[in-house]
Amino acid sequence: MLSLVFAESALELVPTELHNHNSIVSHSKRIGKKPSEILLDISFHYAAMKGIENESKRGRPDLIHFSLLEACSIPSYFNRKLAVYVHTIDNKVIFVGENVRLPKSYHRFAGLIEKLYLEGKIVSDGITLLEIKDMTFNSLIDKISPSKVVGLSIDGLPSSYSDIAQNIGNESCLVVGGFAKGHFSNNVLNRVNKLLRVDNISLDAHIIVSRVLYEYEKTIFK
């Protein structure tokens, strides 16, 4: 089974140090939730996020929504040939279960993830659909124990979608950045066996994932 990891993803609850900022307080009152119960989102919290650590890699839960819809709506996922994980910027990992139908509406997705953060699991009919744990990227890779880890980055060696798909192998782990701007930290790079790029310009994670997995499915469904 191929593993797909969205690393250092821009998905987190509003951090404690921002709870009292005016934009956070007004937004939380408007939606009737505590600041500690809502996702950090630059669309609503731009003013509060100015100057925070790793600013450019945070506050974009919509990117993960798009990317998960791409990864969890394809034959390789429904045929249990693809395992999907979301490693977040604040070192948590979301384990995506089998045959999960994620909401296509962003607002419903955000509500689902906020509930996941609060409860730790999303369960339906006794089946765990999503689970979140405190876990570093290193610990996740140790748990997956892949034959090799391939990272996709603008800083990588030139390659192509088809070449990557033909060489990753079923027991490999494919790592894609789950953030809008910036680069992998050393914590991620130190676990990557190959760092490759598929274009000379930076592309959104969901574009990269859709194209790589399309090529990958050509190799496994013949």
C-alpha positions in Angstrom: 0.0 0.0 0.0 1.3 3.5 -0.9 1.3 6.0 1.9 0.5 9.7 1.2 1.5 12.2 3.9 0.6 15.9 3.8 3.5 17.2 5.9 3.5 20.4 8.1 0.0 21.1 7.0 -1.6 24.5 7.6 -4.3 22.9 9.8 -4.6 23.8 13.5 -6.9 25.3 16.1 -6.3 28.9 17.0 -3.2 28.9 19.2 -3.5 30.1 22.8 -1.4 33.3 22.2 -4.0 34.5 19.7 -7.2 33.9 21.7 -7.6 37.5 22.9 -6.9 39.2 19.6 -9.9 41.3 18.4 -10.3 39.4 15.1 -10.3 36.1 16.9 -12.8 37.2 19.6 -15.2 38.7 17.1 -15.1 35.7 14.8 -15.6 33.3 17.7 -18.6 35.3 19.0 -20.1 35.4 15.5 -20.1 31.6 15.1 -20.8 30.8 18.8 -17.6 28.9 19.5 -14.7 29.5 21.9 -11.4 30.6 20.2 -9.9 27.3 21.3 -12.5 25.4 19.3 -12.1 27.0 15.9 -9.6 26.4 13.1 -6.9 29.1 12.4 -7.9 30.5 9.1 -6.2 33.4 7.4 -9.4 34.4 5.7 -10.8 35.4 9.1 -7.7 35.8 11.2 -5.3 37.7 8.9 -4.7 40.5 11.4 -4.1 38.2 14.3 -1.7 36.1 12.3 0.7 38.9 11.3 4.1 38.2 12.7 3.4 34.7 14.2 6.1 32.0 13.8 5.9 30.3 10.4 3.2 32.7 9.3 3.4 31.7 5.7 2.9 28.0 6.5 -0.2 28.4 8.7 -3.9 29.2 8.5 -4.9 27.5 5.3 -7.2 24.6 6.2 -8.9 25.0 2.8 -5.7 23.6 1.1 -6.0 20.4 3.1 -9.7 20.2 2.3 -8.9 20.3 -1.5 -6.1 17.9 -1.1 -8.0 15.3 0.9 -10.9 15.4 -1.6 -8.5 14.6 -4.3 -6.8 11.8 -2.5 -9.9 10.2 -1.0 -12.1 10.2 -4.1 -10.1 8.0 -6.3 -10.0 4.2 -7.1 -6.7 3.5 -5.4 -8.0 4.8 -2.1 -11.4 3.0 -2.3 -9.5 -0.2 -3.3 -7.3 0.1 -0.2 -4.1 0.7 -2.2 -3.6 4.2 -0.7 -3.3 5.2 3.0 -3.7 8.9 3.8 -2.2 10.9 6.7 -2.2 14.6 7.6 0.7 15.8 9.7 0.0 19.3 11.0 2.2 22.3 11.6 1.7 21.8 15.4 2.8 18.2 15.3 -0.5 16.3 15.3 -1.4 13.5 12.8 -4.8 12.8 11.4 -5.3 9.2 10.4 -7.8 8.9 7.6 -9.8 5.6 7.7 -11.0 3.5 4.8 -13.8 4.6 2.5 -14.3 7.9 4.2 -16.6 10.3 2.3 -15.4 13.8 3.3 -17.7 16.8 3.0 -17.3 18.7 -0.2 -18.5 21.9 1.5 -15.5 23.6 3.1 -17.7 24.9 6.0 -18.9 21.3 6.8 -15.3 20.1 6.5 -14.1 22.8 8.9 -16.8 21.8 11.4 -15.8 18.2 11.1 -12.1 18.9 11.8 -13.0 21.1 14.7 -15.0 18.3 16.2 -12.2 15.9 15.6 -9.8 18.1 17.5 -12.2 18.3 20.4 -13.2 14.6 20.5 -10.1 12.9 19.1 -12.1 10.6 16.8 -14.9 10.7 14.3 -16.8 7.4 14.6 -19.8 6.2 12.5 -21.6 2.8 13.0 -18.7 1.7 15.1 -16.1 2.5 12.5 -13.4 5.1 13.1 -13.4 7.5 10.1 -10.8 10.0 11.4 -8.5 10.0 14.4 -6.1 12.6 15.5 -3.0 12.0 17.7 -0.1 14.1 19.1 2.7 12.9 16.8 5.7 14.3 15.1 6.6 13.7 11.5 9.4 11.4 12.5 7.1 9.3 14.7 4.6 9.0 11.8 7.3 7.8 9.4 8.5 5.3 12.0 4.9 4.0 12.4 4.4 3.7 8.6 7.9 2.1 8.2 7.9 2.6 4.4 10.6 1.1 2.0 11.5 4.6 1.0 10.3 8.2 1.5 9.9 10.4 -1.6 9.3 14.1 -1.0 7.9 16.5 -3.6 9.3 20.1 -3.5 10.3 22.9 -5.7 13.8 22.4 -4.2 14.0 18.8 -5.4 15.8 17.2 -8.4 13.8 17.4 -11.7 11.5 14.5 -12.4 8.0 13.9 -13.9 4.7 12.7 -12.6 5.0 9.4 -14.6 8.6 8.7 -13.5 7.7 9.2 -9.9 4.6 7.0 -10.2 6.6 4.2 -11.8 9.4 4.3 -9.2 7.7 4.9 -5.9 6.5 1.3 -5.3 3.6 0.0 -3.3 5.4 0.2 0.1 6.7 3.7 -0.4 5.7 7.0 1.3 5.0 10.1 -0.8 5.3 13.4 1.1 3.7 16.6 -0.1 3.7 19.9 1.8 0.3 20.9 3.2 1.0 24.6 3.2 0.7 27.5 0.8 4.2 28.9 0.9 7.6 28.0 2.2 9.7 24.8 2.3 9.9 21.6 4.3 11.7 21.9 7.6 14.9 19.9 8.3 12.8 17.5 10.4 11.0 16.5 7.2 14.0 16.7 4.9 16.1 14.4 7.2 13.6 11.6 6.7 13.3 12.0 2.9 15.3 9.5 0.8 14.6 11.4 -2.5 13.5 15.0 -3.0 12.0 15.6 -6.4 10.2 18.4 -8.2 7.7 18.0 -11.0 7.6 21.6 -12.2 9.7 24.8 -12.2 7.0 26.7 -10.4 5.3 26.0 -7.1 2.0 24.2 -7.4 -0.8 23.7 -4.9 -0.7 20.3 -3.1 -4.0 19.2 -4.5 -2.8 19.7 -8.1 0.4 17.7 -7.5 -1.4 14.9 -5.7 -4.1 14.5 -8.3 -1.5 14.2 -11.1 0.9 11.9 -9.3 -1.9 9.6 -8.1 -3.4 9.5 -11.6 -0.1 8.3 -13.0 0.3 5.9 -10.1 -3.1 4.3 -10.8 -2.0 3.6 -14.4 0.7 1.4 -12.9 -1.5 -0.6 -10.5 -4.7 -0.9 -12.6 -3.7 -2.5 -15.8 
